[in-house]
Amino acid sequence: MDKFLIKGPAKLKGSVKISGSKNAALPIMVACIGYPGIYTLNNVPDLRDTRTITKLMQAIGCKIHSNKNTFIINSIDCNNPVAPYDLVKTMRASFYVLGPLLSRFKKAKVSLPGGCAWGPRPVDFHIKAFEKMGINIALDKGYVFADGELDSTVINFKTSSVGATGNVLMGCTNLDKEVIINNAAREPEIVDLCNFLTKIGMSIDGIGTSILRIKGIPNSDNKTRKITYDIIPDRIEAGTFLIAALMTKSEITLNNLIVDHIQSIIDKAKEIGAVLSMHSKNSLTIKYDKNIKAIDIKTDIYPGFPTDMQPQWISLMSVCKGESKVKDTVYFDRFSHIPELIRMGANIKLDKNIATIKGVETLSGTEVMAGDLRAGAALVLAALCAKHDTIISRVYHIDRGYEDIESKLKSLNVDIVRLK
Ligand code: UD1
């Protein structure tokens, strides 16, 4: 298993190009299963997760060729509506295949994703929604066995869910009747999925709002699709680099992002005293100001502060002047980074889903372990500003979601080595 050796403290300089969004690429790749076609997807990040979904789609019968960040997906001959445990267990987003498989084959056998590094993450909303749409679902030996004819209905999610919204959207691909989702997720990745599905011929009203009116591709239309689509940039990667600049008291420029998508992070960064200048809607310079101070945040669904940035923000607060509280309202037990940050000298107390952080002057490098993807990112950030060397193990978590992170950090003047 690879490790990172990071020599701190680093002073960052230069600019970094933000990669394509993992959480947009995964459902959009999977959506290609729903309707036969040849799909060219650009700006797909080359990540462990996009490679896992590639393997899963190949098992289903897709032919996939990738060249750097362009993936050509041929879904014409897909014929095996089965998602096996060994591919689903490593990545919860694999459960997204349920919707497109049901839509195209009227049946699917998909492994339940199982636990996650930060506790149980159920898929009950997905299952209840498909049952409401007329699908028979049985759970047996860790698998979901689903079959039936999808039908028009109104789905009311009691909590906004990115995954369940995406799954239902893809379930509607071939449904020539209306489905309404109330309390739909509004995250930019769901908007991107909607834009892709619209491009392949579906009709979706209310994109970017919490009420979606969805109609699939008309039955009369049976032309094979030939579509090219560009995936949006990764807002969480952008937010992570933004925090890297602040934690290392540096100035860097982020390019190729959508600045609007990280507005909640920008607002909080400004509130603590960072100096941000937007050059265009795709380029932003972040500058540390010596008067940066700690503030409280709570995570929320979009456009609130993303839970996927909570670990990185705690890392930042651990070296900011003053005391702050960070509350995660989306995932209550996503805090595996805290014990590791404490080992690096941070002063953090956790009470249920609220972390109280007293800023310290400096962190010090040691051996730490990434417990999950964003916890790993938080440790990389801590290592950048820590005195001495930090060795981070279980880097495979970080590789799930950050494309070429060590090259990007090296180009920003960081002394980082991957130990094989
Ligand atoms: C997606 C993101 C993940 C992010 C999360 C919240 C992907 C691949 N992953 O995960 O990075 O942290 O959104 O922004 O896009 N819930 C249920 N039952 C369900 C589904 C969800 O109770 O069937 C709950 C969850 O436990 C959580 C909340 O709903 O408390 C939101 O989860 P959801 O938006 O579904 O997260 P994911 O789609 O899994």
Residues whose N, C-alpha, C, O or C-beta is under 5 A from the ligand:
A	BS01	UD1	N23 A93 P120 R121 P122 V123 D124 F125 H126 T159 S160 S161 V162 G163 A164 T307 D308 V330 Y331
